[in-house]
Amino acid sequence: MRKWILCVAIILTGAAATAQSQQRTDKRISILAIGNSFSVDAMQYLYDILKEDGAEEIVLGNLYIGGCTLVRHEANFRLDSPSYKYYKNTDGKWTFTEHFSPLGALEEREWDYITMQQSSGLSGQPDSFEPYLDQLIAMVREKCPHARLVWHMTWAYQQDSRRSYFEPYGYDQIRMFNAIVSTVREMILTRPVFEKVIPAGTAVQYLRKGHYGDNITRDGYHLSHNVGRYLAALTWAATLYGTDPEKITWHPPFTYCEEGLADIRKAAADAVANPFPTL
């Protein structure tokens, strides 16, 4: 019988606990993701974590198209194509607007952070980045010159996934992860315009070594609602707001055990401390 069955369950019983003691002069944060389903996964619980950590004004936006690549993002921005579903969260609840234009989102406010990412299957393939990434950066910079640009580093697929996009990596999770890390080093760290990298992919890989094993996706590549999404949101909060994941007590309304929660929080903290390992 699996180890987790022996754990004592912890069930969410109320609102978030007292905010972290860390004091900040600016408790406002706004984040716009130029993403796809992986940014939906990563941002799902971000508001709640930021709120517990003392943020008082939170604006989260996510320009979503399923599986969207840099090629498609670049074309959509260049043409201002109203082809996005625009997710928004300003009060703890996600809403969305269909057929939203990318420039409309950029011009909506002065964003603190704007994140970019590659489609998951291409995230370890440097040739898929150029020239689209630089062109996308230029368009975003023109409209939002003061926003801090951030790269969202996505995760390798579950080892037993047979998704076609896994084939270029030989259906090998470690090979895919190392390719993602290498690509971030080559294509992102060499571009000073990116002030931060959110190492969500590293956090996922670290967590796979612990209590949950290779069972933190819901279909082999999208994150599980209870564990994977919580992990990614902690990693985003740690990277963009300085949150200490191991001090966060809020968690989504699912049943967990102490060991599992500790592993999730530690994996996020470890990823921020050591974001680009080679396994």
C-alpha positions, 0 to 999 in steps of 0.5 A: 500500500502506498506511503501516502495512504498512511498520512494523516489527512489535512483538510482546508477549514477556513480562510488564509492564515495570517500574512507573512511577517516579511514587510514590503513597502509596495504591497501591489502586484500586477502580472500579465501572462502571454501564455497557454494552458500551462499558464492557466495551470500555474496561475490558478492559485496565485492570487490566494498565495499572494494574498496570504503573503500580504499583497493588498492589490493584486491584478492577474491577467492571462492571455490564453490560447491552448497550446499557443506557440511563440510563432502564433503569439508573435503573429497575433500581436503583430496583427492584434488578432482578437483570438485570445480568451482573456482570464482576469483575477482581481478579487480571488475569482477568475473571470474570462472574456472571449475574443480578446485582443492582445494589445487591449490587454497590454494597454489595460494598465501599467503591468509590473510583470509580463510573462512569456513562454513557449509551447510545452513541446517546443520548450526544449527546442531552441530553433523554435524561438527565433526570430519570433521571441525577439519580435514579440519582445519588441512589440511588448516593449513598445506598449509596456516599456516599464513592465518587467519581462519574465520567462515562464520555464515550463515542465517536462512531461510525465514519463509514461506520457505518449503525447506526440510532442514528447517524441522528439525527446525520445519519450524520456522525461530527464532528456526533456527536462535537460533540454528545457534547462539548456534552452533557457540558458541559451535563449533566455539568460542570454537576453538581459531583457528578461529580468527573471525566470520562473523555474516552474519546470524545475519545481516539478522535477524536484517534487517528482523525487519526493512523496508524490513521485511522478504523479503530479499531472492530470493527463501526462502533461497538464498539472494536477489540480491539487498538487501540481497547480499549487506547486507552480503557483508557489513558485510564481509567488516566490519568483515575482513577490519574494514569497517564502513557500515554506511559510505559506499555510494556505492550500487549495481545498483538497485533502493533503498529508503533512509530508505531501504539503512539506514536499510541495513547499520545499520543491518550490523553494528549492527551485527558486534557490537552484533553478537550472540543474542538470539531471 
